[in-house]
Amino acid sequence: LPPTISTAISHHHDPSEVDKENQKLARIIELADFMCRQAGIGNPGDAVIHKPSIATLALLGLKKDDFKVRYKDIFEKLVANKSEIESIMANIGT
């Protein structure tokens, strides 16, 4: 993967450690990780669910209450499509 992407992935649990150029991507990955873990998608190797930070929500232009409303809809879609998402991800590795 390009360094920009690998850096963002490596630091998605602490996006503040990434330079400003890559921070938005790291924060998007932080949010995606949270949503997928909540929906039970994938096998992250542990059961820890890191909630997205206030800084992440702010950088992405979301307020905490707005996120809760938007997240509910996205979460329902993730759960409804869980098997399809996992199938796609499994095929990427082959």
Buried (B, 14 or more C-beta within 10 A) or exposed (E): EEEBEEBBEEBBEEBEEBEEEBBBBBBBBBBBBBBBBBBEBBEEEEEEEEEBBEEBBEBBEBEEEEBEEEBEEBEEEBEEBBEEBBEEEEEEEE
